[in-house]
């Protein structure tokens, strides 16, 4: 009420988790330093003066599936990746299909399944296996099955290469969200305030360089205020599964590991 805080916290299902279960959820993003050169991709070319809307929300456009729940598996990277792939497929075909995170967990050999991964490596898996199955055909079980059951004949969409946002470039990220679609991002989710975020525009209570520990999906923005970010912790977290995150100061390092699939 005094304007000191712009967001609210609330008890959620994290209050019932053991520390081990909590860490499984929170440590789901691998370090990018060793893997950044493994995938050849394209850098997003931003405009000096982009002609983009003041507000974008791909949920309203119909390009975002319902909020999902990764459970106690460190598979945030797979949910972030499928979200971007779902948006790409929607933009290309006008059809919204829920894609299989388990397909990526089981078949993305460069990633570590429930022990973490990276979105651009997941996109590269879709490129090399020439597709990805639907959630319906390859349902989620939230475990490391170690057996790839991908069916090429039931592929929904393909990816030719990976697009990247220059590290820390929020303006480029904003332009990409407006022109490309939902973008996969890494964020610093170490703060307990993040875990128990309920509503409002979040701002990291910590200072210093962000450490990217979690993956999410940027589905829109309000250019004067905030990003709209989809999580994979069920609708019981945040604003029905979403976070509004302050825009303009690279909160949580949101623009430090942003990527997307290119059809």
N, C-alpha and C positions, 0 to 999 in steps of 0.2 A: 504493500500500500504506500510505502514511502519512496518507492521507485528504486530500492537498493537491488532487488532481484527481479529478473524478468521471466522466471520459470518456477514451477512448483514440483516438489517431490511427493511421492506417495508409496505406501507399502504395496509390494507386488509379489509374484511367485519367487523372486530371488530371496526373499526373507526366509523361505523354507529350504533353501539349498544348503548342502554342506559346502565347506570350502573347496573340496575336490571337485564337486559338481560345478561350482561357480567358476573355477579356474579352467575347466574343460570348455565352458562356453566362451570365456573371455580371451583365451590364448589360442585363437583360431587363425591367425594371420602369420605366415612365415616371413622371415626377413627377406626383403627384396634385393639386398645387395648381391647375394650369390646367384640370383636368378634373372637379374635384369637383362643380361645379354643373351639369355637362352632363346628368347622369342624375338624374331625380327618383326617390327611393326611400323606403324606410321604415326608421326607426331601431329596432333591436331593443329591446323593452321588457323589461328584466330585473326580477326580483322582489327584494324586500328580503331575503327568506329563502327562496331557491329549494329545492324538494324534488327534488334530482337525485341520481343515484347517485354513490358515491365513485369509481367507475371506469367509463369508457365506452370501447369500442373498436368502431368501425363495421366494421372488418375481420371481426371475429368475427360480427357481425350479418349479414354478407354484402353490405354496401353500398359496398365499395371494390374497384375493378378492380386488376389487376396493375400493378406499378410500370412506368412507361414511361421512355423516354429521348428528351429533346428534341434531342440531338445538338448540333451547332455552330450552332444557330439560337437567337436570344434570345427564345424562345417560352414561357418559364416561365409567363407570365400565362395562356396558352391551356391549359396542362396543369392549372394550379390551377383555372381556371374549369370545365373539363370534369369535373374530379374532384368539384367541388361540384354540378354538374348531374347527374352520374351518381348521386350520393348522393340528390339530390332526387327523381330518377326512381325510384330503388329504393324510397325511402320511400313514394312515391305508388302504385307498381304492384307492388312485390315483385320486380321484374325488374331485374337488373344488366346494363346494356349499355354497352360501351366507346364513348364518343362521340368525335367527330372534332375534334382540335386544328387540323388543316389547314383545316377548314371555317371556324374562327374566324380563322385567320391570313389566309386569302384574302378573307373577307367582312366582317370587322370594320373598317370604314373609319375609325373614330375611333382605332384602334390602328395600330401601325407594324410589324405582322408580326414578322419575325425581328429587328427592331431595337427591340422592346419594346412593352409594352402595359399595360393595367390590367384587372383582372378584372371590375369593375362595368360597364365599357364592353363587355366581351365578353358579359356577361349581357344588356345592352341590345340587342346585336346579335341574340341569340336571341329577344328580345322582338319586335323590329321585323321580322325575317324569319320570325317565327312558327314557330320550330323550329330543330333542329340535326340533322345527319345522324350516322349511326354511323361508327365508325372503319372498319368493314368496307366501307361504301359510299363513304367519302371518306377514303382512307388518307393517312397522314402521309408527307411527303417532306422535311420540314425545310427548305423553301426558300420564298422569296417568289414565289409564282406569279402574283400580281396579277390573277388571273382567278377570280371567285367561281363555283363550280360546285355551289352548294347546290341540292338537289332537294326542293322542298316536299312532294312526294308521298311521300318517304321519310323525313320528319321523325320523330324518335324521341320528343322531349319538347318542351314549351314553357315559357316563363318569362313571368310577367305583370309582375313588377317586381323590384327589387333590395332586399335587406335589408342594413343596415349595423350594425356594432358601434361604439359611441362610442369615439373614439380613446383607447387606453390602458387600456380597461376589461376586464381579464382575467377578472373574475368574470362579466361579461356574456358574454364569449367562451366561457367554460366552460359556462354555462347554455345558450348557443346550440348548442354541440356536442352537449350532452345531449338537447336538445329538437328541434332543427332537423335536424341531421345534419352531415356534413363541411363545414367552413368554409374558404373561400379566404383566405389571408393573405399579406401582404408581410413580408419579413424582411431584416435586414442581413447579407449574406453576404460582406462584404469580407475577413473574417479568413481567413488561410490555414488556420487550425485548422478552420474550417468546411469548407473544400474537402477536407481530408484526415481529416475525422471518420470514425471507424470504429465506435465503440460507446460505451455509457454515457450518462449524463445531461449534455448539453452546457450549458456556461455561457460566455457571451461573454467572451473575455479582454480586450476593449477596454472603456474607460469613455467616457462622454459620450453625447450624443444619437445614437440609431441613424439611419442613412441606409438607407432601404429600397431594396434593389437586386435582390431576387430574390423570386419567388412560390412558395408551397408550399401544402399542404393539411393542415389539422388534422383528423385522423380519430378522435381520442380523447384521453383524459387519465387520469392517476392523480392524484387531487386533492391528495395529500400530497407529490407528487414532481415530476411531469413531464407535458408534452404529448407526444402521439404525432403526428409530422408526416411526411407523405409528400412525397418529393422527385421530381423528374423527371430524375434523372441515372443511371438504370439501377439494377439490384440490386447492382451492384459498388460503389456508394457507401453508406457508413453501415451500418446494420443491415438488410441486404437492401433498401436503398433508402429506409429510414426514419431519422429522427432522434428521439431522446428529448431534449426540451428542458426545462430547469428551469422550473417553474411558480411564479408568485407575484411575480416581479420584472420582468415584461414583457421577458424576454430577447429580444434581437434585434429589439425593437419588434413582437413578434408580434401584439399587439392594436391596433397603430396604423393598419392598413389591412385590416380584416377585413370580408368581405362574403359574401353568399350569394344564390342565386336563389330567388325565391318563385314557386311554380307558379300 
